[in-house]
Amino acid sequence: MNRVSYSRRNFISSALAGSAVTHCQAQASNENGDRFDEPAQKLELHDDADVIVCGAGPAGIAAAITAARAGARTRLFEVHGCLGGVWTAGLLTYIFDFDKPGLTREITRRLDERDARRNPNPSRFVYEPEEMKILLEEMCVEAGVKTQLHTRVSAAFREDGRLRTLVTESKSGRQAWRAPVFIDATGDGDLGAQAGCGWDVGQAKDCPCQPLTMNALAVVRDVKALAPFISFNGTDEFNGPGGHLTCVEAFKAELKRAGVEASYGHPTIFPVRDDLVMLMLNHEYGIKPWDAAAISEATMRSRAEVFRIMRALRKLGGPWEGIQIASTAEQIGIRDGRRIHGRYQVTRDDLIKGARQDDAVARVTFGVDIHADSKETNKTKPINNGDFKMRPYDIPLRALIAKDVGGLMMAGRCISGDFIAHASYRVTGNAVAMGEAAGVTAALAALSKRLPHEVAWSESLAKLTKIGLRA
Ligand SMILES: Cc1cc2nc3c(=O)[nH]c(=O)nc-3n(C[C@H](O)[C@H](O)[C@H](O)COP(=O)(O)OP(=O)(O)OC[C@H]3O[C@@H](n4cnc5c(N)ncnc54)[C@H](O)[C@@H]3O)c2cc1C
């Protein structure tokens, strides 16, 4: 783990020292030649935002849109070429736990207006990823969010225990950005880790983590002919005739007939449109979300698996005739990332008790969903629901405020929680609700020169009402 924290003075003086060094003079800095000290550079510094949001997944877009609607000058950085995170770059297509007040309802209504949502259930439904992409861009533009795509947040710098400056890398080079309040919505907790916050990952400090999965879209000739194998096709049921698990078993029998096996024990087909389905077929185990080499190998392995399975199915003919991959995800789906330490940690106990919180930003109704952490477990139990009865529970605002560093909030997967709680609250309805709460609180803090923990949740709620996100 690399924890870096520089004072502002260090930052400036190292930048000045860097000005005397050219790139040509740089060289290996130790005898072995296995270490390189990067020369410091003078960076262009932007100081024009009240709130900076890092990562534009479901949590990040909600945080940025809400902060901007609450009156904050808001910047949003995203490493991919589109907004939406797992919704779009990850080709998810299925939404859980979405029936909540605020932006979730607005997104649902606006997807309906463009006929881009299947299933009347407001809590769980299928959406079209390309429509989601363009909708989120429209919403960010309307709100006045300044968005920079293809831009990775790569370093963070504190002053007196408070996060004040971050550095991004993009085709524009390295750029520095200052703001009074930042929101880490990178899913993997990149910003919190760069700023020096404590964090956990997976079941223990060093994993095992939940597996990665490469989603894909496929064009089909006749979705009705594939109905016995398609989950959540006009029903939300998991069990019984026509339920998810029945479809999974029928699909597995087809894979066997085609002479292939999926590495995910519950291979699933989701309906998207009459001629389009989403395929969730694989698991990649033991991969840490910050290991670029391992993620690259997993990406290529899983993309190859998707194509191998599709080609085998197409050879079966019948209902599979003409099936063709339309798109594989640009980003392999990462379930487990860093969980940044906050002023409250959501735990398994909260799920057992059905915890209620005075500063509740979301009530989670989605159960525990732990995918197998190894090939062996996948054979017997691809999904584990925690082996206890979960009751709907609250996520408090305190779990969204970093404990170790001032001026930093989290939203989405990387908030403060334990492994079991994360396996429940991580789904996208909760990510949006958390983003909204972080966005409004960050805006109020920045505009009144306070830190996020000095803003009462009642104040944030009043502001959400004022800007039309609460009745
Ligand atoms: C395979 C899979 C299946 C799932 N199934 C479902 C489901 O059916 N329904 C459901 O509701 N949820 C599901 N989930 C869970 C859900 O998708 C995620 O937990 C959710 O996307 C969390 O939202 P987020 O905004 O926190 O993270 P993400 O969606 O991961 O978004 C994080 C964003 O930050 C960006 N980013 C990361 N690092 C940086 C950086 N350093 N600089 C700039 N940008 C950065 C990423 O590119 C990304 O856009 C699934 C997840 C996976 C992986």
The ligand as an ORCA input file, in Angstrom:
! r2SCAN-3c Opt
* xyz 0 1
  C     -20.191     -8.050    -12.583
  C     -21.032     -7.171    -11.709
  C     -22.391     -7.395    -11.631
  C     -23.186     -6.573    -10.835
  N     -24.546     -6.762    -10.830
  C     -25.334     -5.771    -10.344
  C     -26.734     -5.733    -10.632
  O     -27.268     -6.643    -11.273
  N     -27.455     -4.657    -10.204
  C     -26.884     -3.641     -9.484
  O     -27.595     -2.664     -9.158
  N     -25.568     -3.663     -9.165
  C     -24.782     -4.685     -9.596
  N     -23.434     -4.677     -9.365
  C     -22.845     -3.726     -8.389
  C     -22.677     -2.358     -8.944
  O     -22.515     -2.344    -10.321
  C     -21.501     -1.570     -8.346
  O     -21.264     -1.872     -7.035
  C     -21.812     -0.090     -8.561
  O     -21.520      0.192     -9.907
  C     -21.117      0.819     -7.633
  O     -21.156      2.135     -8.168
  P     -19.890      3.066     -8.015
  O     -20.275      4.341     -8.674
  O     -19.464      3.066     -6.604
  O     -18.708      2.307     -8.785
  P     -18.410      2.058    -10.318
  O     -19.636      1.757    -11.091
  O     -17.324      1.033    -10.315
  O     -17.845      3.459    -10.836
  C     -16.566      3.953    -10.500
  C     -16.118      4.900    -11.592
  O     -14.884      5.511    -11.235
  C     -13.987      5.478    -12.330
  N     -12.625      5.480    -11.783
  C     -12.033      4.517    -11.063
  N     -10.795      4.903    -10.690
  C     -10.609      6.140    -11.189
  C      -9.534      7.064    -11.131
  N      -8.407      6.800    -10.456
  N      -9.667      8.251    -11.764
  C     -10.806      8.548    -12.452
  N     -11.863      7.707    -12.534
  C     -11.769      6.522    -11.892
  C     -14.343      4.192    -13.049
  O     -13.908      4.211    -14.395
  C     -15.869      4.190    -12.919
  O     -16.508      4.882    -13.945
  C     -22.600     -5.514    -10.108
  C     -21.221     -5.302    -10.173
  C     -20.442     -6.115    -10.970
  C     -18.983     -5.835    -11.050
*
